[in-house]
């Protein structure tokens, strides 16, 4: 198992300054307002129609690091 490549060793903990974040469209407006003062650009991702409606905007279910 230790020989497997890793994209990120700690995927939820950035190594440096965050400059870009991704959010599902249901949360994008609120997140953009919150992140803008920190100079973080937001990537708005469409809801995933293949996922239950209650979770469709949870970007972590649709994006791989």
CHARMM internal coordinates of N, CA and C (Angstrom, degrees):
IC EDIT
DIST 1 N 1 CA 1.4447
DIST 1 CA 1 C 1.5305
ANGL 1 N 1 CA 1 C 112.55
DIST 1 C 2 N 1.3073
ANGL 1 CA 1 C 2 N 118.66
DIHE 1 N 1 CA 1 C 2 N -32.82
DIST 2 N 2 CA 1.4647
ANGL 1 C 2 N 2 CA 121.21
DIHE 1 CA 1 C 2 N 2 CA -177.83
DIST 2 CA 2 C 1.5178
ANGL 2 N 2 CA 2 C 113.06
DIHE 1 C 2 N 2 CA 2 C -69.63
DIST 2 C 3 N 1.3194
ANGL 2 CA 2 C 3 N 117.70
DIHE 2 N 2 CA 2 C 3 N -12.82
DIST 3 N 3 CA 1.4613
ANGL 2 C 3 N 3 CA 120.75
DIHE 2 CA 2 C 3 N 3 CA 179.98
DIST 3 CA 3 C 1.5190
ANGL 3 N 3 CA 3 C 112.88
DIHE 2 C 3 N 3 CA 3 C -86.74
DIST 3 C 4 N 1.3153
ANGL 3 CA 3 C 4 N 118.02
DIHE 3 N 3 CA 3 C 4 N -3.04
DIST 4 N 4 CA 1.4602
ANGL 3 C 4 N 4 CA 120.75
DIHE 3 CA 3 C 4 N 4 CA -179.52
DIST 4 CA 4 C 1.5216
ANGL 4 N 4 CA 4 C 110.03
DIHE 3 C 4 N 4 CA 4 C -73.27
DIST 4 C 5 N 1.3498
ANGL 4 CA 4 C 5 N 117.48
DIHE 4 N 4 CA 4 C 5 N 138.42
DIST 5 N 5 CA 1.4712
ANGL 4 C 5 N 5 CA 119.42
DIHE 4 CA 4 C 5 N 5 CA 177.64
DIST 5 CA 5 C 1.5308
ANGL 5 N 5 CA 5 C 110.77
DIHE 4 C 5 N 5 CA 5 C -70.76
DIST 5 C 6 N 1.2937
ANGL 5 CA 5 C 6 N 115.84
DIHE 5 N 5 CA 5 C 6 N 151.96
DIST 6 N 6 CA 1.4669
ANGL 5 C 6 N 6 CA 121.37
DIHE 5 CA 5 C 6 N 6 CA 178.74
DIST 6 CA 6 C 1.5183
ANGL 6 N 6 CA 6 C 109.28
DIHE 5 C 6 N 6 CA 6 C -122.70
DIST 6 C 7 N 1.3228
ANGL 6 CA 6 C 7 N 115.98
DIHE 6 N 6 CA 6 C 7 N 134.17
DIST 7 N 7 CA 1.4540
ANGL 6 C 7 N 7 CA 119.50
DIHE 6 CA 6 C 7 N 7 CA 173.70
DIST 7 CA 7 C 1.5260
ANGL 7 N 7 CA 7 C 108.74
DIHE 6 C 7 N 7 CA 7 C -74.46
DIST 7 C 8 N 1.3152
ANGL 7 CA 7 C 8 N 115.70
DIHE 7 N 7 CA 7 C 8 N -48.87
DIST 8 N 8 CA 1.4608
ANGL 7 C 8 N 8 CA 122.76
DIHE 7 CA 7 C 8 N 8 CA 177.69
DIST 8 CA 8 C 1.5200
ANGL 8 N 8 CA 8 C 108.07
DIHE 7 C 8 N 8 CA 8 C -137.22
DIST 8 C 9 N 1.3067
ANGL 8 CA 8 C 9 N 117.52
DIHE 8 N 8 CA 8 C 9 N 132.76
DIST 9 N 9 CA 1.4669
ANGL 8 C 9 N 9 CA 119.82
DIHE 8 CA 8 C 9 N 9 CA 179.20
DIST 9 CA 9 C 1.5299
ANGL 9 N 9 CA 9 C 111.33
DIHE 8 C 9 N 9 CA 9 C -70.30
DIST 9 C 10 N 1.3271
ANGL 9 CA 9 C 10 N 117.01
DIHE 9 N 9 CA 9 C 10 N -37.65
DIST 10 N 10 CA 1.4547
ANGL 9 C 10 N 10 CA 122.75
DIHE 9 CA 9 C 10 N 10 CA 179.35
DIST 10 CA 10 C 1.5241
ANGL 10 N 10 CA 10 C 107.32
DIHE 9 C 10 N 10 CA 10 C -130.39
DIST 10 C 11 N 1.3419
ANGL 10 CA 10 C 11 N 118.42
DIHE 10 N 10 CA 10 C 11 N 85.59
DIST 11 N 11 CA 1.4608
ANGL 10 C 11 N 11 CA 121.89
DIHE 10 CA 10 C 11 N 11 CA -170.00
DIST 11 CA 11 C 1.5226
ANGL 11 N 11 CA 11 C 115.82
DIHE 10 C 11 N 11 CA 11 C -60.47
DIST 11 C 12 N 1.3127
ANGL 11 CA 11 C 12 N 119.31
DIHE 11 N 11 CA 11 C 12 N -23.55
DIST 12 N 12 CA 1.4610
ANGL 11 C 12 N 12 CA 120.12
DIHE 11 CA 11 C 12 N 12 CA -179.02
DIST 12 CA 12 C 1.5211
ANGL 12 N 12 CA 12 C 113.38
DIHE 11 C 12 N 12 CA 12 C -99.58
DIST 12 C 13 N 1.3303
ANGL 12 CA 12 C 13 N 116.92
DIHE 12 N 12 CA 12 C 13 N 2.95
DIST 13 N 13 CA 1.4559
ANGL 12 C 13 N 13 CA 121.43
DIHE 12 CA 12 C 13 N 13 CA 179.86
DIST 13 CA 13 C 1.5224
ANGL 13 N 13 CA 13 C 109.12
DIHE 12 C 13 N 13 CA 13 C -122.73
DIST 13 C 14 N 1.3180
ANGL 13 CA 13 C 14 N 118.30
DIHE 13 N 13 CA 13 C 14 N 106.05
DIST 14 N 14 CA 1.4729
ANGL 13 C 14 N 14 CA 120.14
DIHE 13 CA 13 C 14 N 14 CA -178.25
DIST 14 CA 14 C 1.5275
ANGL 14 N 14 CA 14 C 111.56
DIHE 13 C 14 N 14 CA 14 C -67.52
DIST 14 C 15 N 1.3247
ANGL 14 CA 14 C 15 N 115.69
DIHE 14 N 14 CA 14 C 15 N 147.60
DIST 15 N 15 CA 1.4666
ANGL 14 C 15 N 15 CA 121.87
DIHE 14 CA 14 C 15 N 15 CA 178.59
DIST 15 CA 15 C 1.5261
ANGL 15 N 15 CA 15 C 111.95
DIHE 14 C 15 N 15 CA 15 C -82.05
DIST 15 C 16 N 1.3082
ANGL 15 CA 15 C 16 N 116.92
DIHE 15 N 15 CA 15 C 16 N -24.52
DIST 16 N 16 CA 1.4575
ANGL 15 C 16 N 16 CA 121.18
DIHE 15 CA 15 C 16 N 16 CA -177.28
DIST 16 CA 16 C 1.5167
ANGL 16 N 16 CA 16 C 110.54
DIHE 15 C 16 N 16 CA 16 C -139.71
DIST 16 C 17 N 1.3225
ANGL 16 CA 16 C 17 N 115.25
DIHE 16 N 16 CA 16 C 17 N -161.99
DIST 17 N 17 CA 1.4662
ANGL 16 C 17 N 17 CA 121.48
DIHE 16 CA 16 C 17 N 17 CA -179.64
DIST 17 CA 17 C 1.5269
ANGL 17 N 17 CA 17 C 110.16
DIHE 16 C 17 N 17 CA 17 C -65.95
DIST 17 C 18 N 1.3077
ANGL 17 CA 17 C 18 N 116.08
DIHE 17 N 17 CA 17 C 18 N 131.47
DIST 18 N 18 CA 1.4678
ANGL 17 C 18 N 18 CA 121.02
DIHE 17 CA 17 C 18 N 18 CA 177.46
DIST 18 CA 18 C 1.5242
ANGL 18 N 18 CA 18 C 108.25
DIHE 17 C 18 N 18 CA 18 C -79.28
DIST 18 C 19 N 1.3220
ANGL 18 CA 18 C 19 N 116.52
DIHE 18 N 18 CA 18 C 19 N 128.00
DIST 19 N 19 CA 1.4674
ANGL 18 C 19 N 19 CA 120.74
DIHE 18 CA 18 C 19 N 19 CA 178.88
DIST 19 CA 19 C 1.5167
ANGL 19 N 19 CA 19 C 112.29
DIHE 18 C 19 N 19 CA 19 C -118.54
DIST 19 C 20 N 1.3469
ANGL 19 CA 19 C 20 N 117.06
DIHE 19 N 19 CA 19 C 20 N -20.95
DIST 20 N 20 CA 1.4609
ANGL 19 C 20 N 20 CA 121.75
DIHE 19 CA 19 C 20 N 20 CA -178.96
DIST 20 CA 20 C 1.5249
ANGL 20 N 20 CA 20 C 108.79
DIHE 19 C 20 N 20 CA 20 C -141.69
DIST 20 C 21 N 1.3322
ANGL 20 CA 20 C 21 N 115.96
DIHE 20 N 20 CA 20 C 21 N 139.50
DIST 21 N 21 CA 1.4640
ANGL 20 C 21 N 21 CA 121.74
DIHE 20 CA 20 C 21 N 21 CA 175.58
DIST 21 CA 21 C 1.5184
ANGL 21 N 21 CA 21 C 108.39
DIHE 20 C 21 N 21 CA 21 C -134.49
DIST 21 C 22 N 1.3148
ANGL 21 CA 21 C 22 N 117.04
DIHE 21 N 21 CA 21 C 22 N 157.89
DIST 22 N 22 CA 1.4617
ANGL 21 C 22 N 22 CA 122.38
DIHE 21 CA 21 C 22 N 22 CA 178.16
DIST 22 CA 22 C 1.5153
ANGL 22 N 22 CA 22 C 109.01
DIHE 21 C 22 N 22 CA 22 C -114.94
DIST 22 C 23 N 1.3356
ANGL 22 CA 22 C 23 N 115.66
DIHE 22 N 22 CA 22 C 23 N 143.50
DIST 23 N 23 CA 1.4621
ANGL 22 C 23 N 23 CA 120.85
DIHE 22 CA 22 C 23 N 23 CA 178.58
DIST 23 CA 23 C 1.5167
ANGL 23 N 23 CA 23 C 109.25
DIHE 22 C 23 N 23 CA 23 C -145.44
DIST 23 C 24 N 1.3228
ANGL 23 CA 23 C 24 N 115.12
DIHE 23 N 23 CA 23 C 24 N 145.68
DIST 24 N 24 CA 1.4629
ANGL 23 C 24 N 24 CA 120.43
DIHE 23 CA 23 C 24 N 24 CA 173.52
DIST 24 CA 24 C 1.5116
ANGL 24 N 24 CA 24 C 109.69
DIHE 23 C 24 N 24 CA 24 C -69.25
DIST 24 C 25 N 1.3347
ANGL 24 CA 24 C 25 N 115.72
DIHE 24 N 24 CA 24 C 25 N 154.12
DIST 25 N 25 CA 1.4626
ANGL 24 C 25 N 25 CA 119.75
DIHE 24 CA 24 C 25 N 25 CA -172.27
DIST 25 CA 25 C 1.5253
ANGL 25 N 25 CA 25 C 114.25
DIHE 24 C 25 N 25 CA 25 C -61.10
DIST 25 C 26 N 1.3350
ANGL 25 CA 25 C 26 N 118.60
DIHE 25 N 25 CA 25 C 26 N -27.84
DIST 26 N 26 CA 1.4677
ANGL 25 C 26 N 26 CA 119.67
DIHE 25 CA 25 C 26 N 26 CA 179.16
DIST 26 CA 26 C 1.5276
ANGL 26 N 26 CA 26 C 112.29
DIHE 25 C 26 N 26 CA 26 C -66.70
DIST 26 C 27 N 1.3239
ANGL 26 CA 26 C 27 N 116.91
DIHE 26 N 26 CA 26 C 27 N -24.60
DIST 27 N 27 CA 1.4626
ANGL 26 C 27 N 27 CA 121.54
DIHE 26 CA 26 C 27 N 27 CA -176.75
DIST 27 CA 27 C 1.5271
ANGL 27 N 27 CA 27 C 113.20
DIHE 26 C 27 N 27 CA 27 C -109.73
DIST 27 C 28 N 1.3177
ANGL 27 CA 27 C 28 N 117.31
DIHE 27 N 27 CA 27 C 28 N -7.00
DIST 28 N 28 CA 1.4604
ANGL 27 C 28 N 28 CA 121.76
DIHE 27 CA 27 C 28 N 28 CA -170.26
DIST 28 CA 28 C 1.5311
ANGL 28 N 28 CA 28 C 113.96
DIHE 27 C 28 N 28 CA 28 C -59.22
DIST 28 C 29 N 1.3149
ANGL 28 CA 28 C 29 N 118.30
DIHE 28 N 28 CA 28 C 29 N -44.44
DIST 29 N 29 CA 1.4692
ANGL 28 C 29 N 29 CA 119.68
DIHE 28 CA 28 C 29 N 29 CA -177.41
DIST 29 CA 29 C 1.5293
ANGL 29 N 29 CA 29 C 111.65
DIHE 28 C 29 N 29 CA 29 C -61.32
DIST 29 C 30 N 1.3332
ANGL 29 CA 29 C 30 N 116.39
DIHE 29 N 29 CA 29 C 30 N -48.20
DIST 30 N 30 CA 1.4709
ANGL 29 C 30 N 30 CA 119.95
DIHE 29 CA 29 C 30 N 30 CA -179.70
DIST 30 CA 30 C 1.5219
ANGL 30 N 30 CA 30 C 111.38
DIHE 29 C 30 N 30 CA 30 C -64.74
DIST 30 C 31 N 1.3172
ANGL 30 CA 30 C 31 N 116.08
DIHE 30 N 30 CA 30 C 31 N -42.17
DIST 31 N 31 CA 1.4632
ANGL 30 C 31 N 31 CA 119.13
DIHE 30 CA 30 C 31 N 31 CA -179.10
DIST 31 CA 31 C 1.5214
ANGL 31 N 31 CA 31 C 111.91
DIHE 30 C 31 N 31 CA 31 C -67.50
DIST 31 C 32 N 1.3297
ANGL 31 CA 31 C 32 N 116.91
DIHE 31 N 31 CA 31 C 32 N -38.02
DIST 32 N 32 CA 1.4563
ANGL 31 C 32 N 32 CA 119.59
DIHE 31 CA 31 C 32 N 32 CA 179.61
DIST 32 CA 32 C 1.5219
ANGL 32 N 32 CA 32 C 110.78
DIHE 31 C 32 N 32 CA 32 C -62.27
DIST 32 C 33 N 1.3238
ANGL 32 CA 32 C 33 N 116.84
DIHE 32 N 32 CA 32 C 33 N -43.39
DIST 33 N 33 CA 1.4718
ANGL 32 C 33 N 33 CA 120.69
DIHE 32 CA 32 C 33 N 33 CA 177.87
DIST 33 CA 33 C 1.5302
ANGL 33 N 33 CA 33 C 110.91
DIHE 32 C 33 N 33 CA 33 C -61.95
DIST 33 C 34 N 1.3278
ANGL 33 CA 33 C 34 N 116.87
DIHE 33 N 33 CA 33 C 34 N -38.05
DIST 34 N 34 CA 1.4619
ANGL 33 C 34 N 34 CA 120.55
DIHE 33 CA 33 C 34 N 34 CA -178.15
DIST 34 CA 34 C 1.5289
ANGL 34 N 34 CA 34 C 112.35
DIHE 33 C 34 N 34 CA 34 C -73.78
DIST 34 C 35 N 1.3296
ANGL 34 CA 34 C 35 N 117.69
DIHE 34 N 34 CA 34 C 35 N -34.68
DIST 35 N 35 CA 1.4638
ANGL 34 C 35 N 35 CA 121.24
DIHE 34 CA 34 C 35 N 35 CA -175.06
DIST 35 CA 35 C 1.5237
ANGL 35 N 35 CA 35 C 114.25
DIHE 34 C 35 N 35 CA 35 C -90.00
DIST 35 C 36 N 1.3150
ANGL 35 CA 35 C 36 N 116.52
DIHE 35 N 35 CA 35 C 36 N -24.41
DIST 36 N 36 CA 1.4715
ANGL 35 C 36 N 36 CA 121.11
DIHE 35 CA 35 C 36 N 36 CA -176.79
DIST 36 CA 36 C 1.5298
ANGL 36 N 36 CA 36 C 113.71
DIHE 35 C 36 N 36 CA 36 C -53.40
DIST 36 C 37 N 1.3387
ANGL 36 CA 36 C 37 N 119.04
DIHE 36 N 36 CA 36 C 37 N -44.62
DIST 37 N 37 CA 1.4672
ANGL 36 C 37 N 37 CA 119.24
DIHE 36 CA 36 C 37 N 37 CA -179.89
DIST 37 CA 37 C 1.5351
ANGL 37 N 37 CA 37 C 114.00
DIHE 36 C 37 N 37 CA 37 C -60.17
DIST 37 C 38 N 1.3261
ANGL 37 CA 37 C 38 N 116.81
DIHE 37 N 37 CA 37 C 38 N -20.71
DIST 38 N 38 CA 1.4637
ANGL 37 C 38 N 38 CA 121.59
DIHE 37 CA 37 C 38 N 38 CA -179.69
DIST 38 CA 38 C 1.5270
ANGL 38 N 38 CA 38 C 112.14
DIHE 37 C 38 N 38 CA 38 C -94.49
DIST 38 C 39 N 1.3314
ANGL 38 CA 38 C 39 N 116.78
DIHE 38 N 38 CA 38 C 39 N 3.19
DIST 39 N 39 CA 1.4580
ANGL 38 C 39 N 39 CA 120.64
DIHE 38 CA 38 C 39 N 39 CA 179.26
DIST 39 CA 39 C 1.5187
ANGL 39 N 39 CA 39 C 113.47
DIHE 38 C 39 N 39 CA 39 C 74.15
DIST 39 C 40 N 1.3203
ANGL 39 CA 39 C 40 N 117.47
DIHE 39 N 39 CA 39 C 40 N 22.54
DIST 40 N 40 CA 1.4598
ANGL 39 C 40 N 40 CA 121.76
DIHE 39 CA 39 C 40 N 40 CA -179.33
DIST 40 CA 40 C 1.5272
ANGL 40 N 40 CA 40 C 108.86
DIHE 39 C 40 N 40 CA 40 C -96.10
DIST 40 C 41 N 1.3352
ANGL 40 CA 40 C 41 N 114.97
DIHE 40 N 40 CA 40 C 41 N 124.85
DIST 41 N 41 CA 1.4598
ANGL 40 C 41 N 41 CA 121.35
DIHE 40 CA 40 C 41 N 41 CA 177.96
DIST 41 CA 41 C 1.5211
ANGL 41 N 41 CA 41 C 108.87
DIHE 40 C 41 N 41 CA 41 C -81.39
DIST 41 C 42 N 1.3249
ANGL 41 CA 41 C 42 N 116.86
DIHE 41 N 41 CA 41 C 42 N 140.88
DIST 42 N 42 CA 1.4520
ANGL 41 C 42 N 42 CA 121.06
DIHE 41 CA 41 C 42 N 42 CA -179.02
DIST 42 CA 42 C 1.5237
ANGL 42 N 42 CA 42 C 110.79
DIHE 41 C 42 N 42 CA 42 C -109.66
DIST 42 C 43 N 1.3124
ANGL 42 CA 42 C 43 N 116.33
DIHE 42 N 42 CA 42 C 43 N 130.02
DIST 43 N 43 CA 1.4592
ANGL 42 C 43 N 43 CA 122.29
DIHE 42 CA 42 C 43 N 43 CA 173.18
DIST 43 CA 43 C 1.5217
ANGL 43 N 43 CA 43 C 107.15
DIHE 42 C 43 N 43 CA 43 C -94.25
DIST 43 C 44 N 1.3199
ANGL 43 CA 43 C 44 N 116.32
DIHE 43 N 43 CA 43 C 44 N 117.36
DIST 44 N 44 CA 1.4675
ANGL 43 C 44 N 44 CA 121.40
DIHE 43 CA 43 C 44 N 44 CA 178.93
DIST 44 CA 44 C 1.5162
ANGL 44 N 44 CA 44 C 108.77
DIHE 43 C 44 N 44 CA 44 C -85.98
DIST 44 C 45 N 1.3078
ANGL 44 CA 44 C 45 N 115.77
DIHE 44 N 44 CA 44 C 45 N 120.55
DIST 45 N 45 CA 1.4621
ANGL 44 C 45 N 45 CA 120.96
DIHE 44 CA 44 C 45 N 45 CA -178.21
DIST 45 CA 45 C 1.5290
ANGL 45 N 45 CA 45 C 109.29
DIHE 44 C 45 N 45 CA 45 C -109.27
DIST 45 C 46 N 1.3208
ANGL 45 CA 45 C 46 N 116.63
DIHE 45 N 45 CA 45 C 46 N 137.93
DIST 46 N 46 CA 1.4707
ANGL 45 C 46 N 46 CA 118.86
DIHE 45 CA 45 C 46 N 46 CA -179.75
DIST 46 CA 46 C 1.5261
ANGL 46 N 46 CA 46 C 111.12
DIHE 45 C 46 N 46 CA 46 C -66.70
DIST 46 C 47 N 1.3229
ANGL 46 CA 46 C 47 N 115.27
DIHE 46 N 46 CA 46 C 47 N 151.81
DIST 47 N 47 CA 1.4563
ANGL 46 C 47 N 47 CA 119.90
DIHE 46 CA 46 C 47 N 47 CA 175.23
DIST 47 CA 47 C 1.5234
ANGL 47 N 47 CA 47 C 109.33
DIHE 46 C 47 N 47 CA 47 C -60.83
DIST 47 C 48 N 1.3032
ANGL 47 CA 47 C 48 N 116.25
DIHE 47 N 47 CA 47 C 48 N 148.17
DIST 48 N 48 CA 1.4658
ANGL 47 C 48 N 48 CA 121.69
DIHE 47 CA 47 C 48 N 48 CA -179.45
DIST 48 CA 48 C 1.5263
ANGL 48 N 48 CA 48 C 109.00
DIHE 47 C 48 N 48 CA 48 C -91.15
DIST 48 C 49 N 1.3318
ANGL 48 CA 48 C 49 N 117.66
DIHE 48 N 48 CA 48 C 49 N 110.31
DIST 49 N 49 CA 1.4741
ANGL 48 C 49 N 49 CA 120.25
DIHE 48 CA 48 C 49 N 49 CA -177.90
DIST 49 CA 49 C 1.5298
ANGL 49 N 49 CA 49 C 113.65
DIHE 48 C 49 N 49 CA 49 C -69.32
DIST 49 C 50 N 1.3218
ANGL 49 CA 49 C 50 N 117.92
DIHE 49 N 49 CA 49 C 50 N -11.27
DIST 50 N 50 CA 1.4616
ANGL 49 C 50 N 50 CA 121.68
DIHE 49 CA 49 C 50 N 50 CA -179.24
DIST 50 CA 50 C 1.5261
ANGL 50 N 50 CA 50 C 113.03
DIHE 49 C 50 N 50 CA 50 C -86.85
DIST 50 C 51 N 1.3258
ANGL 50 CA 50 C 51 N 116.29
DIHE 50 N 50 CA 50 C 51 N -3.69
DIST 51 N 51 CA 1.4711
ANGL 50 C 51 N 51 CA 121.25
DIHE 50 CA 50 C 51 N 51 CA -177.59
DIST 51 CA 51 C 1.5242
ANGL 51 N 51 CA 51 C 108.99
DIHE 50 C 51 N 51 CA 51 C -111.27
DIST 51 C 52 N 1.3104
ANGL 51 CA 51 C 52 N 116.49
DIHE 51 N 51 CA 51 C 52 N 148.77
DIST 52 N 52 CA 1.4600
ANGL 51 C 52 N 52 CA 122.33
DIHE 51 CA 51 C 52 N 52 CA 177.32
DIST 52 CA 52 C 1.5365
ANGL 52 N 52 CA 52 C 110.04
DIHE 51 C 52 N 52 CA 52 C -44.24
DIST 52 C 53 N 1.3123
ANGL 52 CA 52 C 53 N 117.57
DIHE 52 N 52 CA 52 C 53 N 138.86
DIST 53 N 53 CA 1.4653
ANGL 52 C 53 N 53 CA 123.14
DIHE 52 CA 52 C 53 N 53 CA -175.94
DIST 53 CA 53 C 1.5073
ANGL 53 N 53 CA 53 C 114.62
DIHE 52 C 53 N 53 CA 53 C -54.22
DIST 53 C 54 N 1.3237
ANGL 53 CA 53 C 54 N 117.66
DIHE 53 N 53 CA 53 C 54 N -30.18
DIST 54 N 54 CA 1.4668
ANGL 53 C 54 N 54 CA 120.74
DIHE 53 CA 53 C 54 N 54 CA -179.90
DIST 54 CA 54 C 1.5253
ANGL 54 N 54 CA 54 C 112.19
DIHE 53 C 54 N 54 CA 54 C -73.01
DIST 54 C 55 N 1.3279
ANGL 54 CA 54 C 55 N 116.72
DIHE 54 N 54 CA 54 C 55 N -18.07
DIST 55 N 55 CA 1.4659
ANGL 54 C 55 N 55 CA 121.34
DIHE 54 CA 54 C 55 N 55 CA -176.63
DIST 55 CA 55 C 1.5232
ANGL 55 N 55 CA 55 C 113.36
DIHE 54 C 55 N 55 CA 55 C -118.91
DIST 55 C 56 N 1.3104
ANGL 55 CA 55 C 56 N 117.63
DIHE 55 N 55 CA 55 C 56 N 0.51
DIST 56 N 56 CA 1.4690
ANGL 55 C 56 N 56 CA 122.16
DIHE 55 CA 55 C 56 N 56 CA -171.32
DIST 56 CA 56 C 1.5245
ANGL 56 N 56 CA 56 C 114.27
DIHE 55 C 56 N 56 CA 56 C -57.89
DIST 56 C 57 N 1.3086
ANGL 56 CA 56 C 57 N 117.77
DIHE 56 N 56 CA 56 C 57 N -24.31
DIST 57 N 57 CA 1.4669
ANGL 56 C 57 N 57 CA 120.60
DIHE 56 CA 56 C 57 N 57 CA -177.70
DIST 57 CA 57 C 1.5281
ANGL 57 N 57 CA 57 C 112.44
DIHE 56 C 57 N 57 CA 57 C -100.80
DIST 57 C 58 N 1.3158
ANGL 57 CA 57 C 58 N 117.25
DIHE 57 N 57 CA 57 C 58 N 5.09
DIST 58 N 58 CA 1.4605
ANGL 57 C 58 N 58 CA 120.61
DIHE 57 CA 57 C 58 N 58 CA 177.03
DIST 58 CA 58 C 1.5331
ANGL 58 N 58 CA 58 C 107.81
DIHE 57 C 58 N 58 CA 58 C -79.53
DIST 58 C 59 N 1.3046
ANGL 58 CA 58 C 59 N 115.65
DIHE 58 N 58 CA 58 C 59 N 97.21
DIST 59 N 59 CA 1.4647
ANGL 58 C 59 N 59 CA 121.88
DIHE 58 CA 58 C 59 N 59 CA -172.21
DIST 59 CA 59 C 1.5240
ANGL 59 N 59 CA 59 C 112.91
DIHE 58 C 59 N 59 CA 59 C -60.38
DIST 59 C 60 N 1.3275
ANGL 59 CA 59 C 60 N 117.17
DIHE 59 N 59 CA 59 C 60 N -25.72
DIST 60 N 60 CA 1.4655
ANGL 59 C 60 N 60 CA 119.87
DIHE 59 CA 59 C 60 N 60 CA 179.60
DIST 60 CA 60 C 1.5256
ANGL 60 N 60 CA 60 C 112.21
DIHE 59 C 60 N 60 CA 60 C -66.47
DIST 60 C 61 N 1.3206
ANGL 60 CA 60 C 61 N 118.15
DIHE 60 N 60 CA 60 C 61 N -15.07
DIST 61 N 61 CA 1.4556
ANGL 60 C 61 N 61 CA 121.50
DIHE 60 CA 60 C 61 N 61 CA 176.10
DIST 61 CA 61 C 1.5264
ANGL 61 N 61 CA 61 C 112.41
DIHE 60 C 61 N 61 CA 61 C -88.98
DIST 61 C 62 N 1.3374
ANGL 61 CA 61 C 62 N 116.58
DIHE 61 N 61 CA 61 C 62 N -5.45
DIST 62 N 62 CA 1.4625
ANGL 61 C 62 N 62 CA 120.30
DIHE 61 CA 61 C 62 N 62 CA -175.64
DIST 62 CA 62 C 1.5254
ANGL 62 N 62 CA 62 C 114.73
DIHE 61 C 62 N 62 CA 62 C -124.30
DIST 62 C 63 N 1.3193
ANGL 62 CA 62 C 63 N 117.64
DIHE 62 N 62 CA 62 C 63 N -12.84
DIST 63 N 63 CA 1.4571
ANGL 62 C 63 N 63 CA 121.05
DIHE 62 CA 62 C 63 N 63 CA -174.07
DIST 63 CA 63 C 1.5340
ANGL 63 N 63 CA 63 C 109.77
DIHE 62 C 63 N 63 CA 63 C -122.04
DIST 63 C 64 N 1.3229
ANGL 63 CA 63 C 64 N 116.44
DIHE 63 N 63 CA 63 C 64 N 135.68
DIST 64 N 64 CA 1.4577
ANGL 63 C 64 N 64 CA 121.71
DIHE 63 CA 63 C 64 N 64 CA 175.37
DIST 64 CA 64 C 1.5171
ANGL 64 N 64 CA 64 C 108.89
DIHE 63 C 64 N 64 CA 64 C -103.44
DIST 64 C 65 N 1.3083
ANGL 64 CA 64 C 65 N 116.92
DIHE 64 N 64 CA 64 C 65 N 145.36
DIST 65 N 65 CA 1.4621
ANGL 64 C 65 N 65 CA 121.73
DIHE 64 CA 64 C 65 N 65 CA 175.76
DIST 65 CA 65 C 1.5062
ANGL 65 N 65 CA 65 C 108.75
DIHE 64 C 65 N 65 CA 65 C -73.40
END
COOR INIT
IC SEED 1 N 1 CA 1 C
IC BUILD
